[in-house]
Amino acid sequence: MQVAMAKNGLTREQTIEEYLPIFQGFAKCKKLELIDEVIESDTAIISYQSTDDCVEGQVHTKKEVIYMVYEDGWKIDDNDIQELN
């Protein structure tokens, strides 16, 4: 979002207003399924499978792994996305 804000010269609120309908449209045709969740001390690894059928006749499945750290609240440290089909 920060890239879009800087690129377009928009405030945070304007950026959210502009992009939220697009993201909500994508979310309507995406299914998430939790595969695994490991929390140890101040780190967490969350794995899930996402299935996207936004384009008629095409289904895309990915495995997404989110690496998080706890620093005054949980924050995403890194992520890994693998195409499954």
N, C-alpha and C positions, 0 to 999 in steps of 0.2 A: 504494500500500500504506500510506503514511503516513496518508492520509485515513481509511482503514478502521481503522487502529490507533487513531487519535485518537477516531474516532466510536464505536468499540466498547470502548475502554479496554483493548485487548489488547496483549500484548507482541508483538514482531516474530515470535517463534517461534510464538505462538498464532495470529497472523494468517495466517502461511504454512500452518500445519496446517489452518486453517479453509477457506482459499480455494484451496489447491493442487489438491484433487480437482476443483473446478469448472473451473479453468484447464486442467487436463489433459484434461478432457472436451471442452472447446472445441478444444484442440490436435489431438485425434484426427480431427476432420473439417475441418481447415484445411490447405490445400496452399500452400506458399510457393515462388515461383520468382524467382530473382535476375534483374533486368533490367539493372542497371548498377551499377558501383562505381567511384567516383572518389576517389582519395586524393592530396592535395597538401599536403605539409608536415604541419601539425598539424590539418588539417581533412579530413573525409571525408563523402561523400554516397553513401548506399546506397539504391537503388531496387529495389523488388520488387513482384510482383503476388501478391495473396493471394486464394485462392478458398475460400469457406466453403460447405459443403453440409450443415451441421448439421441444418437443417430439411428434412425429406423433401419433394421436389418444388420446392425453392427453392435456387437457387445465387446467391450474392452474390460479385462480383468487385470488388476494390479495388486501386488502385495506392497503395503506401505508400512515402514517401520519408523517410529518417532522416538528419538532419544531426548530425554528431558533431564533437567537438573533443578534442584530446589535451591533457589536463591531469593529469599524473601517472597516466596511463592513459586509455583512450578513454571518453568520456562523451557521452550523448545531449544535444544542445543544443536540438533542435527536431524536429518531425515534421509531415508533411503527408499526409493521407489523402483520396483521391478515389474516390468510387463510380464504377465503370465500367458498371454495369447497374442 
